[in-house]
Amino acid sequence: MIMMSCIFCRRDATLSNVSHILPASLGGTEWACLPRGLVCSSCNQYFGDKVEQPALNSFPFLPFRVLLGIPTRKGKAPKMDSYLGTIVGSPLPGEFAVDPASSAIKKGLDTGEITLIVLPAEPTEAAAVSRMLVKMGLETIARHSRDEALCARYDAARLFARSPSKGSTWWFLIHTDHPTLFAKFTSGVSLNDWLTQVSLAVVEEQDIKTFHLRLLGMTIITPLDKDILPPDMTGLAAPDHRLFQVTI
């Protein structure tokens, strides 16, 4: 059996181990798989249970999953809580169901008195979101070069993703083109539309590397180098630009 070094813990990873850069619950299937042997089974399971699961049940990923009806790893419909009740995803583009929180809300939905649903837009698991983004960035590098992913330059990012120490910090920036995003969901977005517009890229500017995850009208950016300060938010007004700083 051929053994290779895991890009996260550097322990042995066999060629039987498979890891997804884009999680299956965001539509990542065979096309999103890393070459075998880059991530060990221990790290793969850890990320799935401790990082990806909470991150995928948090903003910004959960609303996409619900509105697109992307099923969970167990094949169940995605759900999210709101002030109206539980919103349940549908396999039909642009459609979802609401399990109302009360009889009054049910009546309002049935009669058409309630026509607006406000979805939560704050990460409930910001640390998990941040760690998943860093993981995806390192895996994007590893997909092209295992040796580069294993270099000391990314040791801080590797540690933050896999086993961060208390007090460690990171950040991510979300830029949203709201008119474009709303227009897409209003007209209905199929899973194929979603997948053709997902982009995962590592960008280097002035010797600084950042990971960019593009999802329809949203781009999420996080650094992959150590001690990179967040951008100056002057002129980057909310809600189109939002900076999240994470402390473990």
Order of alpha helices (4+ residues) and beta strands (2+ residues): beta-beta-alpha-alpha-alpha-beta-beta-beta-alpha-alpha-alpha-alpha-beta-alpha-alpha-beta-beta-beta-beta
